[in-house]
Amino acid sequence: MRHFDHLDPAVRQELFYLDPAEFNRDSGIDLLASALGATLYVPGTRENLVAAIHRRAKAGVRSIVIDLEDAVEDSRVDEAMSHAIAAITELSQTGIDAMLFIRVRTAEHIQELSDRLTDARALYGFVIPKFSPWTGQAFLDAAVECGVAHGLRMLVMPVIETPEAIYRESRNATLAGIRELLNRYRDNVLAVRFGATDLCGLFGIRRERDLTIYDVKVVADLISDTVNHLGRGDDSSFLITGPVWEYFATHERLFRPQLRTTPFMDHDAQALRHSLITKDFDDLIREALLDRANGLHGKTVIHPSHVAPIHALSVISFEEYTDAVEILESGTGAKASTYRDKMNEAGPHRYWAEQVLRRASAFGVASEQTSFVDVLSALVSA
């Protein structure tokens, strides 16, 4: 599979300087993690689950989570489990251009899924809720055992969302314990996620549409500390994804829009700007940019309309790519970039440059004339 394969080939040729790479379940973890992009959650109780997954994959979604946890009522968990098993079995036989995961409730759910699945080839792994140093190992062992049983590598995405992680007096010990535990299972850990809704709920907070998660200081502090523990620029690092954006409908706005008019006017896309603003997507875009600035990549999404903005932002600009290549080829020292607007320093910018090239493999490099507006317009029109 590959990102943006649902676009017309002529459109892709115009948009990209370097095409995204193909990937599959046997690809390296770095590429798969970078390729997560907008990870769409779908309730396991969804009617016509297989058809819904096919529809989203054809529209460009490349990572999908079948949810058995928060999106499912307690009384319907068994029903959701049966739906998930039937969907994975069918999609394993027909094929699907998306990485599929199941968010379970318990480690026993992983064992049950493993026992009941007759064909697990479409299943890439599991999302582990409320991950902690004290409960996590049972989930990790169950995922590894599931992979052994089916002759497949099963990947995991633990979710940080417990009181111990966010409460200040226990946070550092919890994150240090998570780091130590995940390092022992490094070959199976795809990415680390945040459960922003659960974390906010611990304080009776729900962020407004006009604000980002970084305005909710207790959660922003946890994001910062998690990156400090798990996102360091060395061999202990894991990819950490951005938290969910909860909104997708029109509402009365309190603050000014966050998107400048000029970039959209220059690309004859004023109608696109209006559509983004009326759906609060300007705030989604701002939060995704703040995710990137704070060391996070990709994002949890709960609505298909969120995918296009996140994927458009994931494409590497020609300038970013040029800077990254110059940094990695420069050896040591510092010099002005080709664009004469910044200094590229080989030492402090090297890890950034390596990350840029990893993301370029997953999402491609835009042509020199292509802007974010161009990519987003193409995705929205597809």
Residue, then its C-alpha position, 0 to 999 in steps of 0.5 A: m500500500r502507499h499514501f495518496d494512491h487514491l489520487d489520479p496519477a496525473v495529479r500525483q505527478e504534479l504534486f510530488y517531487l518524490d513519491p511516497a514509498e510503498f509499505n506492508r506489514d513486513s516493512g520496518i517499524d520506522l516506516l510503518a510508524s511514520a506512515l500511520g498519519a491520521t489513525l481513524y477509530v471505528p467502533g466495533t459495533r459499527e454496522n457493515l464494518v467491512a464495507a466501512i473499512h474498505r470505503r475509508a481505505k479507498a479514500g486514503v486512510r492507511s491506519i484504522v483501529i477497530d475500537l472495543e473500548d471507549a466507543v463501545e457500551d459495556s453491554r455490547v463488548d461481546e458483539a463488538m468482539s464478534h464483529a471485529i473477528a469477522a471483519i479481520t477474517e474477511l479482510s485477511q482473505t480479500g486484502i485491504d490497503a490499510m494497517l488494521f489494529i484492534r483496541v482491546r479492553t483487557a489482555e484476555h481480549i487479545q488471547e480470545l481474539s488470537d484463539r478465535l481468528t482463523d486468518a489474521r493476516a490483515l491484523y497489524g496489532f493492538v492498541i493497549p488502553k490505560f497503559s502503565p508499568w504495572t498492567g502493560q506487560a500482560f498486554l505485551d506478552a499476549a500480543v507477542e504470543c498472538g503473533v507467534a500463534h499466527g506466524l505474524r509480527m504483531l505490533v502494539m500502540p500503548v495509550i498513555e491515559t492513566p491517573e498515575a501518568i498525569y498526576r504530578e507526584s507519580r508522573n516521572a516514576t510512571l513514565a520511567g517505568i513505561r520507558e523501561l518496559l517498552n524498551r524490552y519489547r522494542d521490536n513490537v512497539l509501533a508508536v505511543r499514543f495519548g488518550a486526551t479525552d480520558l486525561c481531560g476527564l480526570f480533571g472535569i475538563r473538556r477543551e473548547r473548539d477554539l482551543t488546542i490541547y496545548d491550552v489545557k496545561v495539565v495535558a500539555d505538561l504530560i505531553s512534554d514530559t512524555v516526549n522527554h522520556l520516550g521521544r529522545g533523539d537516541d536509540s531509546s526513542f519511540l514515535i509518539t502520536g498526536p492526541v484526538w481532535e474531538y470536533f467536526a461540525t459547524h458552530e458559532r465561533l468566539f475567536r477569529p479564524q486561524l487561517r490567513t486568507t492570502p495562501f488560499m487566494d494565491h491558489d484560488a481556494q477561498a471556498l476551501r478556506h471557508s469550508l475549513i473554518t466553518k468546520d473548525f478545521d483551522d483549529l485542527i490544523r493549528e493543533a497538528l502543527l503544535d503537535r509537530a512542534n512538540g515532537l509528535h507525529g500523526k494524529t488520532v482522528i474520529h471522523p473521516s473528514h479529519v484525515a485530509p488535513i492531517h495527511a496534507l500536513s504530513v507531506i514534506s515540503f521541498e524546502e524542508y527536504t532540501d534543508a534535511v539533505e543539506i544537513l545530512e550531507s554537510g558533515t559538521g559546522a553550520k551554513a545558511s540554507t539554500y533558501r537563505d532564510k535560516m542557518n542549517e547546523a549539522g550537529p543540533h539539526r541532524y536528528w530533525a533531518e533524519q526524521v524529515l527523511r523518514r516522514a518523506s519516505a512515508f508521505g513523499v516530498a512536494s514539488e517546489q511549486t506545491s503548497f499545503v493548500d494544493v495538497l489539501s485541495a487535491l485530497v478534498s476533491a478526490 
